[in-house]
């Protein structure tokens, strides 16, 4: 028997626009996943702590501020420091196509750019985040 995929959806940094993150969180929830939305202005440390406390299978970061390289890198570093590399990190927002390969090299599993459908995000999470066994 398997339990539901647990996803932390987070808004790191100073970005104050969270409509997209809330839409994604709701779509994942409606698809049967357990979702924890952290709210605005979260530090990478807060996001990683939440992911570990919530026993998350994945963390989805929404970044519109232009600080994506710094924020994704720091979340990945902190997960590694906490021996939580098994937590899949994905994200989206206003991220230039030229930065996506570098984010992938850092360990970001997937970047969704503007226009990605919630269905494509749900399908990707289902296919790329291992369902835990209860």
One Martini backbone bead per residue (centre of mass of N, CA, C, O) as a GRO file, in nm:
protein
  134
    1UNK     BB    1   0.097   0.036   0.022
    2UNK     BB    2   0.039   0.374  -0.060
    3UNK     BB    3   0.108   0.695  -0.030
    4UNK     BB    4   0.108   1.016  -0.063
    5UNK     BB    5   0.226   1.274  -0.212
    6UNK     BB    6   0.465   1.515  -0.084
    7UNK     BB    7   0.431   1.878  -0.109
    8UNK     BB    8   0.630   2.165  -0.118
    9UNK     BB    9   0.522   2.500  -0.146
   10UNK     BB   10   0.732   2.784  -0.242
   11UNK     BB   11   0.831   3.137  -0.148
   12UNK     BB   12   1.115   3.274  -0.209
   13UNK     BB   13   1.191   3.559  -0.078
   14UNK     BB   14   1.064   3.887  -0.193
   15UNK     BB   15   0.839   3.781  -0.335
   16UNK     BB   16   0.473   3.884  -0.364
   17UNK     BB   17   0.376   3.660  -0.579
   18UNK     BB   18   0.124   3.373  -0.538
   19UNK     BB   19  -0.083   3.264  -0.743
   20UNK     BB   20   0.069   3.033  -0.888
   21UNK     BB   21   0.134   2.865  -0.636
   22UNK     BB   22  -0.165   2.821  -0.558
   23UNK     BB   23  -0.252   2.677  -0.815
   24UNK     BB   24  -0.055   2.442  -0.792
   25UNK     BB   25  -0.134   2.343  -0.513
   26UNK     BB   26  -0.428   2.279  -0.590
   27UNK     BB   27  -0.371   2.078  -0.820
   28UNK     BB   28  -0.220   1.873  -0.647
   29UNK     BB   29  -0.446   1.827  -0.445
   30UNK     BB   30  -0.669   1.745  -0.659
   31UNK     BB   31  -0.466   1.492  -0.740
   32UNK     BB   32  -0.395   1.365  -0.430
   33UNK     BB   33  -0.202   1.542  -0.283
   34UNK     BB   34   0.014   1.652  -0.046
   35UNK     BB   35   0.002   1.999   0.069
   36UNK     BB   36   0.246   2.256   0.142
   37UNK     BB   37   0.209   2.596   0.210
   38UNK     BB   38   0.435   2.855   0.317
   39UNK     BB   39   0.437   3.116   0.177
   40UNK     BB   40   0.576   3.411   0.203
   41UNK     BB   41   0.907   3.492   0.252
   42UNK     BB   42   1.106   3.252   0.233
   43UNK     BB   43   1.360   3.079   0.338
   44UNK     BB   44   1.560   2.825   0.274
   45UNK     BB   45   1.559   2.722   0.565
   46UNK     BB   46   1.250   2.704   0.598
   47UNK     BB   47   1.195   2.512   0.363
   48UNK     BB   48   1.370   2.275   0.457
   49UNK     BB   49   1.241   2.237   0.730
   50UNK     BB   50   0.961   2.173   0.623
   51UNK     BB   51   1.032   1.930   0.446
   52UNK     BB   52   1.136   1.758   0.682
   53UNK     BB   53   0.893   1.774   0.879
   54UNK     BB   54   0.687   1.672   0.635
   55UNK     BB   55   0.810   1.449   0.460
   56UNK     BB   56   0.899   1.521   0.179
   57UNK     BB   57   0.928   1.448  -0.175
   58UNK     BB   58   0.884   1.760  -0.251
   59UNK     BB   59   0.994   2.078  -0.404
   60UNK     BB   60   0.824   2.383  -0.489
   61UNK     BB   61   0.942   2.664  -0.664
   62UNK     BB   62   0.860   3.018  -0.667
   63UNK     BB   63   1.016   3.251  -0.908
   64UNK     BB   64   1.006   3.623  -0.983
   65UNK     BB   65   1.274   3.804  -0.885
   66UNK     BB   66   1.569   3.683  -1.010
   67UNK     BB   67   1.686   3.474  -0.763
   68UNK     BB   68   1.707   3.170  -0.860
   69UNK     BB   69   2.003   3.084  -0.837
   70UNK     BB   70   2.034   3.131  -0.532
   71UNK     BB   71   1.782   2.981  -0.417
   72UNK     BB   72   1.818   2.700  -0.536
   73UNK     BB   73   2.103   2.649  -0.437
   74UNK     BB   74   2.044   2.673  -0.131
   75UNK     BB   75   1.838   2.449  -0.106
   76UNK     BB   76   2.026   2.223  -0.206
   77UNK     BB   77   2.245   2.257   0.008
   78UNK     BB   78   2.063   2.206   0.256
   79UNK     BB   79   1.970   1.925   0.181
   80UNK     BB   80   2.252   1.802   0.181
   81UNK     BB   81   2.324   1.874   0.480
   82UNK     BB   82   2.047   1.699   0.570
   83UNK     BB   83   2.023   1.436   0.406
   84UNK     BB   84   1.794   1.534   0.146
   85UNK     BB   85   1.836   1.443  -0.169
   86UNK     BB   86   1.552   1.287  -0.215
   87UNK     BB   87   1.438   1.559  -0.259
   88UNK     BB   88   1.253   1.698  -0.496
   89UNK     BB   89   1.340   1.967  -0.720
   90UNK     BB   90   1.119   2.223  -0.828
   91UNK     BB   91   0.997   2.476  -1.075
   92UNK     BB   92   0.909   2.833  -1.120
   93UNK     BB   93   0.874   3.112  -1.350
   94UNK     BB   94   1.094   3.378  -1.408
   95UNK     BB   95   1.297   3.196  -1.629
   96UNK     BB   96   1.549   3.180  -1.817
   97UNK     BB   97   1.644   2.958  -2.050
   98UNK     BB   98   1.959   2.993  -1.993
   99UNK     BB   99   1.927   2.888  -1.678
  100UNK     BB  100   1.827   2.593  -1.681
  101UNK     BB  101   2.086   2.420  -1.718
  102UNK     BB  102   2.217   2.518  -1.451
  103UNK     BB  103   1.996   2.417  -1.261
  104UNK     BB  104   2.023   2.120  -1.344
  105UNK     BB  105   2.320   2.092  -1.250
  106UNK     BB  106   2.244   2.149  -0.946
  107UNK     BB  107   1.942   1.962  -0.927
  108UNK     BB  108   1.709   2.047  -1.086
  109UNK     BB  109   1.451   1.864  -1.225
  110UNK     BB  110   1.242   2.118  -1.288
  111UNK     BB  111   1.119   2.370  -1.521
  112UNK     BB  112   0.853   2.601  -1.520
  113UNK     BB  113   0.710   2.800  -1.743
  114UNK     BB  114   0.528   3.012  -1.875
  115UNK     BB  115   0.229   2.818  -1.964
  116UNK     BB  116   0.213   2.601  -1.789
  117UNK     BB  117   0.031   2.344  -1.696
  118UNK     BB  118  -0.113   2.185  -1.440
  119UNK     BB  119  -0.117   1.908  -1.574
  120UNK     BB  120   0.190   1.893  -1.635
  121UNK     BB  121   0.275   1.907  -1.341
  122UNK     BB  122   0.126   1.666  -1.230
  123UNK     BB  123   0.247   1.455  -1.421
  124UNK     BB  124   0.541   1.499  -1.346
  125UNK     BB  125   0.520   1.429  -1.050
  126UNK     BB  126   0.411   1.142  -1.086
  127UNK     BB  127   0.671   1.048  -1.267
  128UNK     BB  128   0.922   1.188  -1.061
  129UNK     BB  129   0.780   1.102  -0.787
  130UNK     BB  130   0.804   0.897  -0.547
  131UNK     BB  131   0.605   0.678  -0.400
  132UNK     BB  132   0.534   0.603  -0.101
  133UNK     BB  133   0.556   0.359   0.144
  134UNK     BB  134   0.343   0.251   0.411
   0.00000   0.00000   0.00000
